[in-house]
Amino acid sequence: MARAAAPLLPFFFLLLSSTSPAANGQKNRLGLTPQMGWNSWNHFGCKIDEATIQKIADAMVDTGLAKLGYEYINLDDCWAAYNRDSQGNLVANASTFPSGMRALADYMHKKGLKLGVYGDAGLRTCSKLMPGSLGYEDQDARTFAAWGIDYLKYDNCNNQNISPLTRYNRMSEALMNSGRDIFFSLCEWGVDEPATWAGSMANSWRTTEDIKNTWESMTDNIDKSNKWAPYAGPGGWNDPDMLEVGNGGMTTEEYRSHFSIWALVKAPLVLGCDISSMTPETKEILSNQKVIAVNQDKLGVQGLKVQQDEDLEVWAGRLSGDRVALVLWNSGPTEASITASWSNIGLSPSAVVDAHDLWTDEVTSSVQGNLKKTVASHACKMYVLTPK
């Protein structure tokens, strides 16, 4: 069955400069390119402990992923004790993180990594196993800074129906006044269209509900994020949620498509699998330096879906050096031919380019007018087009 056609934005949005509402508003100067790292939730859920997180950190370095830019090791829900201490401070769960967060941050920093934690803009977190930060924003931000925390994912459960702008801005200001630069990942699930207001207070903002480890969920999330492209840029990014690559719910080709399209749309590349036991196929996908380079391009322009014929889609985005990143994506059940026309991707009809396939490393020279390729079912081909 064909995917529903998401609204296609006019291509002039691809020609946006590197200045955006996000870049203009965010004051901490973090996230000038989309964040890269790992988060515990997709694979481990609440079953996290000190030894597991240290093992992930070790693997991030030992596999070479850290050298490719994956720097944040982020704890999701369930890392803290059920209640605050007698002074009202958040404390680590003593049974699962006996050394505490300061020691864990030190462990990361010695490896050249950064530590992130999870909080909530409500009374309790989504698991209800941890206190939320509503009413404790300043105190919690100072605690995070004292521990050496580098990243905060801030969720939206048990929020007492208080405006998200109010709740998230309180924590944003608290982090800015904490004395430490802390990346602020706002997780409001896209409910109140945070792309339109979060650029002044966060480094990234969720545009969708939680991703599931299925083809349907992955494609739905990326389609929902498409229309918010004009609001992303250096300092603040649309977030269709974490990567499921390597968690076993999709095929290798589907995971390659997942990684390619996340890279093109400048989504955060936050891994969600157990990288300490990943397969060679998973490592190959996550380690593709050319695809990562598209995501981390200094121009910071989010790619878009610019062409759709039922299940056959063309996504494209401007890169530095007058280049264009291109994904030909076949969401259908059978192999098909996809043609990207220069007029749809911001190139002059007379432009002559070299098309570099980022997965096979093959180069098609002197292409003019359009690029036509056969693409397998639920697969993609990804290119960088360089004018000659």
TAJO-V798000 format. One record per residue. N is the residue number from 0. SS is DSSP state (A for helix, B for strand, O for the rest). OMEGA is omega in radians with two decimals (999 if undefined). BURIAL is b if it has 9 or more other C-alpha atoms within 8 Angstrom, else e. Layout:
# TAJO-V798000
<<N & SS & OMEGA & BURIAL> <N & SS & OMEGA & BURIAL>>
This chain:
# TAJO-V798000
<<0 & O & -3.09 & e> <1 & O & 3.00 & e> <2 & O & 3.07 & e> <3 & O & -3.13 & e> <4 & O & 3.05 & e> <5 & O & 3.12 & e> <6 & O & 3.11 & e> <7 & O & -3.14 & b> <8 & O & 3.06 & b> <9 & O & -3.03 & e> <10 & A & -3.10 & b> <11 & A & 3.09 & e> <12 & A & 3.09 & b> <13 & A & -3.08 & b> <14 & A & 3.10 & e> <15 & O & 3.06 & b> <16 & O & -3.13 & e> <17 & O & 3.08 & b> <18 & O & -3.08 & b> <19 & O & 3.04 & b> <20 & A & -3.14 & b> <21 & A & -3.10 & b> <22 & A & -3.11 & b> <23 & A & -2.98 & b> <24 & A & -3.01 & b> <25 & O & -3.01 & b> <26 & O & -3.01 & e> <27 & O & 3.07 & e> <28 & O & 3.01 & e> <29 & O & 3.05 & e> <30 & O & 3.09 & b> <31 & O & 2.86 & b> <32 & O & -3.10 & b> <33 & O & -3.12 & b> <34 & O & 3.10 & b> <35 & B & 3.14 & b> <36 & B & -3.06 & b> <37 & B & 3.08 & b> <38 & B & -3.00 & b> <39 & O & -2.87 & b> <40 & A & -2.98 & b> <41 & A & -3.11 & b> <42 & A & -2.98 & b> <43 & A & -3.07 & e> <44 & O & 3.14 & b> <45 & O & -3.07 & b> <46 & O & 3.13 & e> <47 & O & 3.07 & b> <48 & O & -3.05 & b> <49 & A & -3.09 & b> <50 & A & 3.13 & e> <51 & A & -3.11 & e> <52 & A & 3.08 & b> <53 & A & 3.10 & b> <54 & A & 3.10 & b> <55 & A & 3.12 & b> <56 & A & 3.10 & b> <57 & A & -3.12 & e> <58 & A & 3.13 & b> <59 & A & 3.12 & b> <60 & A & -3.02 & b> <61 & A & -3.13 & e> <62 & O & -3.10 & e> <63 & O & -3.13 & e> <64 & O & -3.14 & b> <65 & A & -3.13 & b> <66 & A & 3.14 & e> <67 & A & 3.08 & e> <68 & O & 3.11 & e> <69 & O & -2.96 & b> <70 & O & -3.07 & b> <71 & B & 2.97 & b> <72 & B & -2.94 & b> <73 & B & 2.99 & b> <74 & O & 3.03 & b> <75 & O & -3.06 & b> <76 & O & 2.96 & b> <77 & O & 3.13 & b> <78 & O & -3.01 & b> <79 & B & 3.03 & b> <80 & O & -3.08 & b> <81 & O & -3.12 & e> <82 & O & 3.01 & e> <83 & O & 3.11 & b> <84 & O & -3.04 & e> <85 & O & 3.08 & e> <86 & O & 3.13 & e> <87 & O & -3.11 & e> <88 & O & 2.92 & b> <89 & O & 3.08 & b> <90 & O & 3.11 & b> <91 & B & 3.03 & b> <92 & O & -3.02 & b> <93 & O & -3.10 & b> <94 & O & -3.11 & e> <95 & O & 3.10 & b> <96 & O & -3.01 & b> <97 & O & -3.13 & b> <98 & O & 3.12 & b> <99 & A & -3.05 & b> <100 & A & 3.12 & b> <101 & A & 3.13 & b> <102 & A & 3.14 & e> <103 & A & 3.07 & b> <104 & A & 3.10 & b> <105 & A & 3.12 & b> <106 & A & 3.14 & b> <107 & A & -3.05 & b> <108 & A & 3.10 & b> <109 & A & 3.10 & e> <110 & O & -3.10 & e> <111 & O & 3.14 & e> <112 & O & 3.12 & b> <113 & B & -3.09 & b> <114 & B & 3.04 & b> <115 & B & 3.06 & b> <116 & B & -3.08 & b> <117 & B & 3.03 & b> <118 & B & -3.08 & b> <119 & B & -3.14 & b> <120 & O & 3.12 & b> <121 & O & -3.11 & b> <122 & O & 3.07 & b> <123 & B & 3.14 & b> <124 & O & -3.07 & b> <125 & O & 3.07 & b> <126 & O & -3.02 & e> <127 & O & 3.14 & e> <128 & O & -3.14 & b> <129 & O & 3.00 & b> <130 & B & 2.95 & b> <131 & O & -3.06 & b> <132 & O & -3.14 & b> <133 & O & -3.08 & b> <134 & O & -3.13 & e> <135 & O & -2.99 & e> <136 & A & -3.10 & b> <137 & A & -3.12 & b> <138 & A & -3.12 & e> <139 & A & 3.11 & b> <140 & A & 3.09 & b> <141 & A & 3.10 & b> <142 & A & 3.13 & b> <143 & A & -3.13 & b> <144 & A & 3.14 & b> <145 & A & 3.11 & e> <146 & A & -3.06 & b> <147 & O & 3.13 & b> <148 & O & -3.06 & b> <149 & O & -2.95 & b> <150 & B & 3.06 & b> <151 & B & 2.92 & b> <152 & B & -2.94 & b> <153 & B & -2.96 & b> <154 & B & -2.87 & b> <155 & O & -3.08 & b> <156 & O & 3.04 & b> <157 & O & -2.93 & b> <158 & O & 3.06 & b> <159 & O & 3.11 & e> <160 & O & 3.05 & e> <161 & O & -3.10 & e> <162 & O & 3.11 & e> <163 & A & 3.11 & e> <164 & A & 3.13 & e> <165 & A & -3.04 & e> <166 & A & -3.10 & b> <167 & A & 3.11 & b> <168 & A & 3.08 & b> <169 & A & -3.14 & b> <170 & A & 3.10 & b> <171 & A & 3.13 & b> <172 & A & 3.12 & b> <173 & A & 3.11 & b> <174 & A & 3.14 & b> <175 & A & -3.12 & b> <176 & O & -3.02 & e> <177 & O & -3.09 & b> <178 & O & 3.13 & e> <179 & O & 3.05 & b> <180 & O & -3.11 & b> <181 & O & 3.11 & b> <182 & B & -3.07 & b> <183 & B & 3.13 & b> <184 & B & -3.04 & b> <185 & B & -3.05 & b> <186 & O & -3.08 & b> <187 & O & 3.06 & b> <188 & O & 3.13 & b> <189 & O & -3.02 & b> <190 & O & -3.09 & e> <191 & O & 3.07 & e> <192 & O & -3.06 & e> <193 & A & 3.11 & b> <194 & A & -3.09 & b> <195 & A & -3.10 & e> <196 & O & -3.00 & e> <197 & A & -3.08 & b> <198 & A & 3.14 & b> <199 & A & -3.04 & b> <200 & O & -3.06 & b> <201 & O & 3.08 & b> <202 & O & 2.98 & b> <203 & B & -3.11 & b> <204 & B & 3.11 & b> <205 & B & 3.12 & b> <206 & O & -3.00 & b> <207 & O & 2.95 & b> <208 & O & -3.12 & b> <209 & O & 3.06 & e> <210 & O & 2.98 & b> <211 & O & -3.05 & e> <212 & O & 3.14 & b> <213 & O & 3.07 & e> <214 & A & -3.08 & e> <215 & A & 3.14 & e> <216 & A & -3.11 & b> <217 & A & -3.11 & b> <218 & A & 3.11 & e> <219 & A & -3.13 & e> <220 & A & -3.10 & b> <221 & A & 3.08 & b> <222 & A & -3.13 & b> <223 & A & -3.12 & b> <224 & A & -3.00 & b> <225 & A & -3.01 & b> <226 & O & -3.11 & b> <227 & O & -3.08 & b> <228 & A & -3.09 & b> <229 & A & -3.07 & b> <230 & A & -3.10 & b> <231 & O & 3.09 & b> <232 & B & -3.11 & b> <233 & O & -3.10 & b> <234 & O & -3.12 & b> <235 & B & -2.95 & b> <236 & B & 2.95 & b> <237 & B & -3.03 & b> <238 & B & 3.08 & b> <239 & O & 3.07 & b> <240 & O & -2.94 & b> <241 & O & 3.13 & b> <242 & O & 3.06 & b> <243 & O & -3.08 & b> <244 & O & 3.09 & b> <245 & O & -3.12 & b> <246 & O & 2.93 & b> <247 & O & -3.10 & e> <248 & O & 3.14 & e> <249 & O & 3.10 & b> <250 & O & 3.10 & e> <251 & A & 3.12 & e> <252 & A & 3.11 & b> <253 & A & 3.09 & b> <254 & A & 3.09 & b> <255 & A & 3.06 & b> <256 & A & 3.11 & b> <257 & A & -3.10 & b> <258 & A & -3.11 & b> <259 & A & -3.05 & b> <260 & A & 3.05 & b> <261 & A & 3.14 & b> <262 & A & -3.09 & b> <263 & A & -3.07 & b> <264 & O & 3.08 & b> <265 & O & 3.04 & b> <266 & O & 3.01 & b> <267 & O & 3.06 & b> <268 & B & -3.12 & b> <269 & B & -3.05 & b> <270 & B & -3.11 & b> <271 & O & -3.14 & b> <272 & O & 3.05 & b> <273 & O & -3.05 & b> <274 & A & 3.11 & e> <275 & A & 3.13 & e> <276 & A & -3.09 & e> <277 & O & 3.13 & b> <278 & O & 3.06 & e> <279 & A & 3.13 & e> <280 & A & 3.11 & e> <281 & A & 3.13 & b> <282 & A & 3.13 & b> <283 & A & 3.13 & e> <284 & A & -3.03 & b> <285 & A & -3.07 & b> <286 & O & -3.08 & b> <287 & O & -3.02 & b> <288 & A & -3.13 & e> <289 & A & 3.09 & e> <290 & A & 3.09 & b> <291 & A & -3.12 & b> <292 & A & 3.06 & e> <293 & A & 3.14 & b> <294 & A & -3.04 & b> <295 & O & -3.14 & b> <296 & O & -3.00 & b> <297 & O & 3.14 & b> <298 & O & 3.02 & b> <299 & O & 3.12 & b> <300 & O & 3.14 & b> <301 & O & 3.05 & b> <302 & O & -3.04 & b> <303 & B & 2.87 & b> <304 & B & -3.04 & b> <305 & B & -3.08 & b> <306 & B & 3.11 & b> <307 & B & 3.02 & b> <308 & B & -3.02 & e> <309 & O & -3.07 & b> <310 & O & -3.07 & b> <311 & B & -2.98 & b> <312 & B & 3.01 & b> <313 & B & 3.07 & b> <314 & B & -3.10 & b> <315 & B & 3.12 & b> <316 & B & 3.14 & b> <317 & B & 3.05 & b> <318 & O & 3.04 & b> <319 & A & 3.12 & e> <320 & A & 3.11 & e> <321 & A & 3.11 & e> <322 & O & 3.10 & b> <323 & B & 3.01 & b> <324 & B & -3.01 & b> <325 & B & 3.02 & b> <326 & B & 2.99 & b> <327 & B & -2.94 & b> <328 & B & 3.13 & b> <329 & B & 3.12 & b> <330 & O & -3.05 & b> <331 & O & -3.04 & b> <332 & O & -3.10 & e> <333 & O & 3.06 & e> <334 & O & -3.11 & b> <335 & B & 3.10 & b> <336 & B & 3.13 & e> <337 & B & 3.13 & b> <338 & B & 3.03 & b> <339 & B & 3.13 & b> <340 & B & -3.12 & b> <341 & A & -3.10 & b> <342 & A & -3.14 & e> <343 & A & -3.05 & b> <344 & O & 3.00 & b> <345 & O & 3.10 & b> <346 & O & 3.02 & e> <347 & O & 3.12 & e> <348 & O & -3.12 & e> <349 & O & -3.09 & e> <350 & O & 3.08 & b> <351 & B & -3.04 & b> <352 & B & 2.87 & b> <353 & B & -3.10 & b> <354 & B & -3.08 & b> <355 & B & 3.09 & b> <356 & B & -3.02 & b> <357 & O & 3.12 & b> <358 & O & 3.12 & e> <359 & O & -3.10 & e> <360 & O & 3.10 & e> <361 & O & 3.12 & e> <362 & B & 3.01 & e> <363 & B & -3.01 & e> <364 & B & 2.96 & e> <365 & B & 3.11 & e> <366 & B & -3.11 & b> <367 & B & 3.00 & b> <368 & O & 3.12 & b> <369 & B & 3.05 & b> <370 & B & -3.09 & b> <371 & B & -3.12 & e> <372 & B & 3.02 & e> <373 & B & -3.05 & e> <374 & B & -3.13 & b> <375 & O & 3.12 & b> <376 & O & 3.10 & b> <377 & O & 3.14 & b> <378 & B & 3.08 & b> <379 & B & 2.91 & b> <380 & B & -3.07 & b> <381 & B & -3.06 & b> <382 & B & 2.79 & b> <383 & B & -3.14 & b> <384 & B & -3.10 & b> <385 & B & 3.13 & b> <386 & B & 3.11 & b> <387 & O & 999 & e>>
